[in-house]
Amino acid sequence: MPSVEHLTLEEVIVNSFRAFGCPVRWAEGNEKMFLRVAFRLGLFRLIFDGFDEFALQSGSRVSTRGVLDSLVGLARDTGARMLITARGSFWKGQVVPEIGDLEQEIDVFQLMPFDLPKARNYFKRQFADDESRVAAAVDAFRSLQQADENLAGRGVVLRLVADLASSASSLVGNGHQEPVSWLMESLCQRDQERQKLPLGPKAQL
């Protein structure tokens, strides 16, 4: 099979069965017909995780609006509901300017940032028997939240805080007043420890 970036949208969807070890070989070459019949019969639902990645990997070969037209057309023809995910920055910068008349056919849901109680529950699950690490992670999250609530509540930041709390070193930038600087420096520290890099966070930056 060709690499994913050279496949059509329908081919990517059908090829995903192969990725999970259950290829539908007779559907290969007949992707459009297969998907329309399968969706009309309700055999499965489409969750397109990483719409932005597909559009960016495809480059100039396909347009964001073209991919949206294909998805909306498929949903319209079959009556199937579909879920696609994308980074907020991509959606606002690449999709919204091109969405035009499709806006009425698309419901947009934005993930809310983690608040302190949800963050605490996340850290408790990560460190079930270590209250000191939970407390350190919560304190770091609270400090970052005070500086930038939206940034602190992103899943990637929660994972970073948990990773730092689980390491032997102290949390970089705890109480830092510049959250983006804290994030960059902390990511560098995590990479130094994971990759055994000879460069510290400041040298990496």
N, C-alpha and C positions, 0 to 999 in steps of 0.2 A: 504494500500500500504506500502511496505517496505520503510525505510529511503533512501534518495537520494544516500548516499554513498554506498549502496548495489545494486544499479541499474546499468544496462548496459548503454552504451551511448545512444542507441536507446530508451531505456526505460525512460531515463532522458528527452530526447527531447519530447516524447509523454506525459510524466507526467507533462511537463510544461503547457500543456493545462489545466490540473486540477488545477494548481496553480493559473491560471487566471480565474477560475470559469467556464470553458467550456470544461469539459473532453470529450474525444472521447472514450467512453467505449468499443466500438466494436473493436478499434484498440489495446487495451491492450491485450497483448499476441501475437499480430501480428505486432509488432512495425516495424520490418525490411521491411516487405511487404508494410505496410501503408506508410512509409516514402519514399520508392522508387517510389511508384505510385504517391504520392502527389508532390514530387519534379519533376518528369517527366512531370506532367500536369501543373506545375508552379502554384500550389495552394497557396504556400507560400514560403518564403525564410528563411533560417536559420541564425540567429544572435546569436552566441554562446558567450555570455558575461561572462567572468570569466573562461576561459579555464584552467588557472593555478589553480583556486580554485577546479575545478572538479578533476584535476589530483592529487592535493595534498590530497584532502579528500578521494580519492579512495585508496591512499597509495600503498602498494605493490600488491594490488589486480589487478590493471591494470598498464601498462607502458605508459609513455608519448608517445612513438613511436606507441604503439598499438592504442591509441586514435586517433592519427594523421592518422594512416593507415585507421581507420574506417571512419573518416571524408573525407579524400581524396578519398577513395574508393566509398563512397556515392556520392560525387561530380562527380567523373569520370563516374559512372554507370548511373547517371541521367542527367548529363549536367548542374546541378544546381551550381550556385556560392554561396559560403558561406562566412560569415564574423565571425572570431573568435577574441576575445580580450584577452590579457594577459599582466601581468606586464613585463616590459622590462627586469628586473633582472631574472625573471623566464624563459623568452624566450631565453635569452643569456646563462643561466646556465644549463637549462634542455632540451630545444628543439633543439637549434643549434647543440649541440654535437651528437644528435640522428637523425637529420633530413635527412642526407644522400641523397639518390636518390630522395626524395620528394621535394627537394629544387626547382626544375624546375617547380613544379606544385603549388607552394605557392608564392603569392606576399606579401611582408612584407612592411607595412607602419608604421612609427614611429611618434607618436604625437610630434609635436614641442612644446617647452616650451612657455608659455605666455610671450610676450614682454611687455614693459611699456604701449604703447597705448591700447593694449587689456586688460591689468590689470586695467588700469584706467576706461575703459568702464565697466568692471565687477564691480568695486567698485561703479561706478555711479548708476548702476542698483540696487546694494544692498542698497545704501544710497541715494535714489533719491532726498530727500529734505534736506540733511544735508551735506553741502559742507565741514564742518570742519572734519567730519569723513572720507569723501572721501580723503581729503588732508592728514590726518594722515595715512590712509591705503596706499596711494600712496608713501608717504615718507618712510614708513616701507618697502614696496616692493622694492623701489629704493635702499635703504641701503643694503637689502639682495641680490639684484641683482648684486650690485657691488662686493659683496664677492663671490657669486656663482650663476651665471646666470641660469644654468640648474636647480638647486634646487629651486630657487625663482620662476621659471616659471611653477612649477608643480601645478596642480589643487588643491591638498590637502593643499598646502602652501597658495595659494590665499584664500581658504576658511578659513584657520586658521587666516590669517591677517585680513580678514573681521570680523571674530568672535571677535577677540581681539579689533578691532576698535569700535565694537558695544557695548562692555562692558564698565562698569564704570571705570575700571582701565586703566592705560596707557599701551602702547604696551611694552611687555617685550622684552628686547634685541634690542630695536631700535638702529640701528647703530652698532650692534654687529659684530665683525670681524670674529667670528667663527660660520658660518651659521648652522652647525649641532647642536651645543650647544644652539644656539638661538631657533632652532626648538624644541628641547627636552624640554627646559625650558618653552617655550610658550605653548606647548601641556599640560604640567603639570599645568600651570596657568589656561588654559581653563577647564581642568578637575576639578580643585579645585572649580571653580565658578559653573560649571554645576552640579557637584555631591555634592556640599557643603562639601568638604573634610576638615578635620581639619589640613591637612598638606599643607604647602606652596610648591611652585615649588622646592626650594632647598632641603627641607626635603624629597620630593618625589624622587628626583634624588638620 
